[in-house]
Amino acid sequence: MSANFFKTPVSRFVWETKYCYRDGKVFHDRCLDDTWRRVSLAVAGIEPVDREKWQSRFYEALSSGRFLPGGRILAGAGTRKQVTLFNCFAMGAIEDSMNGIFDALKEGALTMQQGGGIGYDFSTLRPKGMQARHVGGIASGPVSFMRIWNIMCETLLSTGARRGAMMATLRCDHPDIEAFIDAKRNRAELRNFNLSVLVSDEFMRAVQSDDPWPLVFPVDQSGDNETATGGNTLMRRWSVNPEAVPCQIIRTVSARVLWQRIMRATYDYAEPGVLFIDRINRANNLWYRERLATTNPCGEIPLPPYGACNLGSIIITRFVIKPFSEEAHFDTNGIAATTAVAVRMLDNVIDVSGFPLDKQKQQALGARRIGLGITGLADSLIMLGVRYGADESYILAAKAMRLICHTAYKTSVELARTKGIFPYFEKNNYLQGSYVKSLPAGIRKAIAKGGIRNSHLIAIAPTGSISLLADNISNGLEPVFDAHYRRRLLTEDGVYKEHELEDYAVRVWREQQGNDPLPPAFVTAQQLSPMTHLKMQSVIQRYVDNAISKTIYVPRDTDFGSFQSLYEKAFELGLKGCTTFRPNPVTGSVLIPDQLDQAANCCEITREGD
């Protein structure tokens, strides 16, 4: 398929600007096939036996368009560049001192310089106005230091076709939580960050009961704080600390008022998102050794300090047989076969990749996390004749994701027999994990007998760039944006260029049916209720051990009460997080429908993970 892979100009543009290996004007990849061969050869190079066989299988998966690894793998594997092949990193806990803060900044800069996206929990930094230890000064608060990270990111990525990517999280009980919530109200502020509030189960109960909510900070870090109310303390597990620590109550607010402030901010300008952090920790396969407090920039990979994960996606549109016919169906055997190859390929990437920091290498080799997902779901449903949001759409999506999940786990068990289990594996504890306990008995029995190669296997990434490379298929789990639209993409000169795009399923329909009206199954994000998005995410979440990057489109005229209930429903449905986008004047547009004026504010947050 490589010779005819580029059916649209945007696919070639993405390859040339992001994934083609070259030094200046010297092209090492003269065509897309060179990219496939470079990547497959590099990743197969770690195979102890049958190297040529696996190189051939990896190449076939790539060149057929059935599987695409994350962008860092496509751009870096087999090159002489000093880059990492991992998209996703969480950085270490930020020590609340000037040395600690700038050491953390340096680690982040080194990681971003090699191409990794980074996530930080800023909850360890004392709130604004609190006396600083040792020097006797007054702390300026987490948001002030986030601005330094933002400038660092902007400086490193001031030119080039890849958007900077950082995640910042803050606990819902940190005294500076209101400042964090409001941080991006100004369009010029923190544009290189995605923001998410770490929301606890206790806080959600307090919201529902309309209880007071204490804002606190650990006593051993708080120093002599005259603003504390009576010296009262309570115990909290703070950030990545595995044990509860005494925290001083700085002040108390209404839980419901604070929740409404979070909701109002994301209603008005799409941030912050919400991470249900207690659920994330309970569902973590490595619950027995990790405490999670942040994610990668797009939210699909919760990670411990210095944790890392690589990504890849099954291009599920390639498995639709006889599209737009009464016999249309998924090639389930093909999906399973490609999943097995993809798991092995991503596992090999762990050993092939370089790492900016030695601590990241230790974590990656210890846990061997990978994040295999899907992209093109909405286009696949259209070609199958099923409307996104119909009952059958949830059934088909769940079946496909269950097949991929269970095949991935079986493959990882098989790999453990020949290549060894991941070093952090502790059989009894691993099998007691809530997610692992939800797997079929046969898989759990196999893990108990022979272990497993990877601690985590499944994640749904935003796939913004690789979906464009794959002929502009719908990305991730997202509905189709529109039949025809315009999208702004960064060029190598660091400026935006606008592209005219046609949806993949629409193009296939036109090739078969000419100018006939689009089929009844064609539906766009704007035509779907937000609850439809939410339900699809919840259906898929059952088969995802990491997390899901999903932006729920909310029409501009949605009232605030209905909007707010979406997040409460997300919590009730068992999701690990929730992100919405309602057209607003702060974030601007990346996708623009043909029928709307350029100045209209519509569509989605630019969550580029690849």
N, C-alpha and C positions, 0 to 999 in steps of 0.2 A: 504493500500500500504506500510505501514511502515516496515512490516516484510521483504519485498523485495525491499526496497527503494534503497539500495546500489547495483547498477548494475556495478559500476566501483570502483576500489580501491581508486581513488582520492576522491570520494564522502565520503567514510568512513574516509579518512585521514583528510578532511576538518572538518567533524563533530567532530572527536576526538581531533583535535588540536585547534579548534576555538569555538565550540558551546556546547560540552559535559560539563555538570556541575560536577566538582569534586574539592576536596580539596587535593592537592598533589596526593597521590595514592589512595585516597578514592573516589570512583565513586558514585555520587548521581544519575547520569543518567547512568543506566547500558546498555541501548539500546536507539536507536533513538526515539522509542515510548515514553520513559520516558521524553525526551526533549519536544515532542509535548504536552504531558499532563502537564508538568511543566509550559510551556509558556501559554497554553490556560487557565489553572486554575488561574494563576496569573492575566492575563489580564481580565478575566471574573469577577474577584473578586470585581471590581468596580461597576458592574451592580446593580442597586437598586432593581430590581425584575427579576424573571426568570433567575437567575444566572446559574443554571444547564443547562438550554436550550442554553444559549449563550456559555457556556464553551464547550458544545457538538458541536455547530456549528463552533466555532473557531478551535477545535481539528480536525474536519472533513476537514476543509479547509487546515490545515497544513499536516495532515497525508495522504491526497489524493495527495499531491504535487501540488495543484492548486494555493496556495498562500504561499509566504515566507516573513515574516517581515525582516527588516534590521538586520544585524548581532548583533548589540548591544542588540536588543530585544531577539534574540535567545540565546545569551550568558548570559544575565543578568536577565531576567524576572523570578521571582519565586525563585531566589537564595538568599543567605544571604550576598552576596557581596555588598559592597558599590560602586555601579557603576550606571551610567546613562543608560537609554534605548534609548537615542537619539544619532544618528550618527552625526548630523550636528549642529554646533554652529558658530555664528559670535561673535567675542569678541567686547568689548566696544572700543570707539575711544581712541587712544593712546594720552595721554596728552604729549605735547612737553616739558617735564622736566625730570630730572633724576628720581624723585619720581614717576612721571606718567608712565614712561617707565617700571620701575621695578614693579610697581603695576600691569601693564598690563601683564608683563611676569609671575607674580605669578598667576594671574587669568587663564592664558593659561595653566600653569603647573597643576593647580588643575583640570581643565577641562579635559586635556589629561590623567591625572592620573586615572580618572573615566571612560575613554574609549571614550570620545568625540573627533571628529575631529574638528579643529578650523580654522577660517578665520579671517584675519586682514587686514585692510587698513592702510598702512604705510605712506600715503600721509600727515598725520598731523605732521610728523617729519621734521624739517628744513633741508635743503640741506647741503651737505658737504661744509665746508668752510665758512659758515655763522656764525656770532658771536652769541654765546649762551647768553640767557638772564641771568641777575643776576650775574653769576660767571665770565663773561667776557671771557670765553673760546671759542674755535672754534668747531662748530658742526662737527661730523664725518659722518652724513648722514644716511638715512634709511637702506641702505644695510648693514652697519656695525652692526646695532642693530639686523637685521634679523639673523645674524650669531649667536647671543646669543640665540635667539629662536631655531635655528637649533640645537645647542648643548643641550639645555634643552630637546628638543624632543628626541634626540639621547640617552640622559642619562635615561630618563623615560622608553624608549622602547628598551633598549639595549639587552634585552632578551625577548623571547616570540614569538608567531606566528602571531602577528598582526603588520603590518607596520605602522609607524607613519604617520600622515596625517595632513598637514597644507596648507592653502592657503595664499599667500601674494599678495596684489594688490597695484598698484601705479597709480596715475593719469597720463594721457598722457601730462599734462602741468606742472608736477613737475620738478624742475630744475635738479633732480638726475635721470631723466627717462633713460638716456643712460646707467648709471651704473646699473640700475635695469634690463634693457634689456640684458646686457652682463653678469649678475651676475652668470649664470650657465654655462658659456662657459667652465669654469674649472670643470671637472667631479667631483672633490672632494667638490665643493661648494654647500651649501644649498640643500643637497640631500633629506631632509625631507619636503621640500616645493614644492608645485606647484605654479607657478607665472603667473599672468595675468595682462595685462595693461588695465586700465579703459579708454576706448576710447569714446570720446564724439561725438555727431553729428557734432558739430562745427569743430572738428578736421578732421573728414572725409570730410567735405566740403572744408576745407583748403587743404587737400591732393589732392582732385580732381581738385582744382583751382591752385595748386602749389603756395600757399600763404605762407608768413612768419608765424611762429607760436611762440607766446611768452611763455616762461617758467616762471612761477610765483610762489609766495608764499604769504600767507596772511600777510598783514601789521601788524596786531596786534600781530603776532607771530615772525615777522622778525627782530625786534630789529634794531640796528644801523648797517645797511648792506652797506658797502662801495662799494660792487661790483654791486649794482643796477645801471641800465642805466638811469641816469637823474631823478631818483625818480618817473618815470611814474607808474601809477596804472591803473587797470581795475577791474571790478566786476566779481566775480566767486562764484558759490555755491560750497564750498570746503568740500570735504568728506561728512560727514553726517549732516553738518550744513544746516538747512532748508532754510536759507536766504542767498542771495549773500553777500559776504564780499569783501572789497577792498583788492586787491592783487598787490604786487609790482612786476614789470617786472624785472626779474633778467638778462635774456638774451633772444635773439630771434634766432630761427633756422628755417630751411626750413621744412615745414610740410611733404612734400613728401620725403625728405631725412630721416626724423625721422621715417616715416612709413616704408620705405625700410629697415631701420635698425632693426625695429621690425620683419619684414618679413625675413630678412636674418638670424636673430638669431633663429627663429623657424624653418626655412628651414634647418639650420645647426645642431641644437640640440634640436628641438621640444619644446622649450619654449622661451619666454613667450607665453601663449595663449592670446586671446583678448576677453574682455567683453564690449559689447556695452551698456554702463552704462546708458545713457539717455533713451534708449528703455526699459531697465530693470525697471527703475523708472516709466516710463509712464505706463507700463503694470502691475505694482504692484497693486494687489487688495486693499492694504492698502496705496495707494498713498497719502491719506489725512492725514496720521499721521506718515509716515515713510520716511526716506531718506536712500537709500541703497548704499553701497560703497564697499561691498565685498560679497563673497559667501562661502559656505562650501568648503572643500578641493577639491572636484571633480567638482564643478561648477554648480550642478543641483539645488541648493537651494540658491538664493540670499536672504540675511538676513539683518535686521537692527542691531544696537548695542545690544548685548546680545540675539539676536534672536536664536531660536532653532527649529528644525524640525525632526520628525522621519520618517522612510522610510519603504516601503514594495513594493513587486513586484508580479504581477499576472504572473504565470508561463504559458505563453500562448501556449506553446507546448502541454500542457495537454488537450487543447480544440480542437485539430485537430482530427476530426472524419474520420475514414477510410483513414489513411495516404497512400500516393503513389497509390491511386486509382482514377478512373475518378469521383468517388462520394466524394472525399475528400472535407471537408468544416469545417469551424469554428462552434463550438457549442456556438452560441451567447447567448442563454438563460443561459448556464452555466457560461459564462464570466460575464454576468450581475449579476447573483446571487452571484458569488464569490466576485465581486467588492463591493457589498453591505455589505457583511460580513467583508471584508478587511477594509473598511472605518470605520466601527464601532470598529473594533479591534484596529486600529491605533489611533482612537480618545480616546479609553480607556487607551492606553499606556501613553498619556499625563498626566492622573491623577495617574497612577500607578508608573511612573518613579520618581526617585530622580534626583536632579540637583546639580551640583558642586557649583553653585552660586545662591543666592536668586534672583538676577536680571534676570537670565536666566529663573527661574521658573515663575517670573512675566510675562515675555514676552511670554513664552510658553502657560501659562494659559490665557493670554489676547488675543492672536491671534489664538491659537489652530491650528497652521499649521500642515498639514501632507503632505507627498509626496508619493502618490501611483503611481506606474508605471508598466511597463511590462518588461519581459525578455524572451529571446528565439525567438525573431521575425524572425531572419534569418532561423533558423531550421524549424520554422512553415511554412514559405514560401516554403522551399524545399519539405516538406511533403505534401503541397497543390499543388505541381507541378508548382510553380511560381518562376521564376528566380528573384532574388534580383536586382532591377534596371529596370525591365520591367514595363510598364505602370500599369499593373494589380497589381504589388507589392505595388505601392504607394496607389492604390485604396483600397486594402485589409488592409494595415497598417492603413490608415486613418479611415476606417470604424471601425476597432477594437478599435483604440484609442478614437474615438468619442463616441463609446458605453461606454467605461470605464469612460471617462470624464463626460459625461452627467449623467450616473448612479451614479457616485460619488457625483455630485452636488445634485441630487435628494435625495440621501441617507442622505447627510448632512442637507438638509432642513428638512427632516423627523426627524432626530435626534434633531434638534433645538426645535421641538414641545414638545418632551418628556424630553430632558435634558438641554435645554436652548441654547440661541445664544452665540457666542463668545463675551466677554466683549468689545472688541474694535470695534464692529459692529456699524456703523452709516448708517442707511438705505439709505438715499439720496446720501451720498458720495460714499458708496459701490456700489450702482447701477450705478453710473456715471463712474466707472472704465472702462478703455478701454477693458480689457479682459472680465469682467462681461457683458458688453454691447454686446459682441460677442456671448453670450450664447443664446439658444433658448428662445423665448418669454415666453413660459410656465414656464421655470425654473426661469427667472427673475421675473415673476409675483408671483411665489411661494415664492421667497426670499423677495419680497416687502411685502407680506402678513404675513409671519411668521418668517422671518430672516433665518439665516443659522448657523450651528454649527462650521464650520471651515473656516478661512479666505482664505486658499489655500488648494488644494487637490491633485494636480497631479505633479509628477516629474519623470524623467527618470534617474535612478541611474546607475552607471557602473556595479553593481551586479557581480563583479568579483568572490567573494567567494561563494555567494549563488547560482550562476549559476553552479559552480562546484559541490556544494552539491546536486543540482537538476540533477545530472547525466551528467554533462558537456554539458549543453545546450549552445547555442550561447548567449553571454551576451548582455543585453540591446537591443539597436537598431543595434548593430554591425553586419556586415556580418560574416559568418563562416571564421575562420582564415585558417584552412586547414582540410583535412579529417583526417590526423594523424599528430601529432606534439608533442613536448615536452614542458613542462612548469616547471619553477622553483618556488617552494613555500617554504615559511618560515616554519621551524619546531619550536617546543616548545623551542628548545635550541638556537633559534635565528640564525640558519644557513639555507642555502637553500638546498632543496632536489629536484631533477629532477624527473618528472613524465611523463610516456608515456601516451598520451591521444588520444582518438578517438572521433570525433564529434558525438553528440547525433543522429542527423538525419542519419548519415552514419551508425551508429550501428543499428538503426531501419530498414534501408534499407537492411543491410546484413542479419538481422533476417528474413526478408520477401523474399528476392531475392537471397540470397546466394552470390556468387561471380560475379554476373552480373555487368557490368559497371555501374558506378554511374549515376543517372538520369540527363537529360539535365538541370534541375533546379538547380543542385548543382553548386555553384559558390563560389569562395573564395575572400577574401578582396583584394588580390593582383591582381585579374583578373578584378576588377571593377575600373572604373574611379573615381577620387576624387569627381567629380561633382555628381556622383550617390550617394555617401555618403551624400553630402550636400543637395541634393534634398530630400532624405528620412528624414533627420533632419528637413527640412523646412515643409514637409508635416505633420509630427508629432507635430511640435511646435504649430500649431493652436489649439491643444487640450491639451496643457500643460500650467498651470498657474504659475508654478514655472519656471523650466528650464530643460535643457537636458545635461547630460554628454555624450558626443560623441567624439570619436577620429577618425578623417578622415585619413585613410591610404593613403599616397602619395608614389608612387614608387620612388626608389632611383634616377632613370634617368630623373625624371620630371625637366624641366628647370625652372629657378627661376621666369621668367615672368609668366608662367602658374601657378606656385605655388602662387605667390602674388595675382593673380586675384581671387583665391579661397576666400580669406578673403574679398575682395571687393564685390564678389558675395554674400557671407554670409550676408553682411550688406544690400545689395539690396533685399535679400529674406526675410528680417525681423527677422533674428535670433538674439538671445540675446547674443551669443558668438560663438567663433570658436576655436577649438583645432585640430591640425594636428600632424601626426607623419610620418616623412620620415626617413628611416633607416640611422643611423649615429653612429659615434664612441664614442659619449659622453654618451648617455643614456644606451647603451648596450641592451640586450635582456632579456625578460621574457618568450616569446613564440618563439619556434624554430621549423621550419618545418623539417620533417624527412629528406628531400632531401638536406638540407643545413648543412654545417659544423657548429659545436658548436660555432665557432668564428664569424659566420656571424651576422651582426647587422640587426635585422628585427622586425617588427610588431608594438608594441604599447607602450605608456607610461603606467606604472604600476599604474593606477588610481584605487586603492582599496578603495571603499566606504563602505564596509560592513565586 
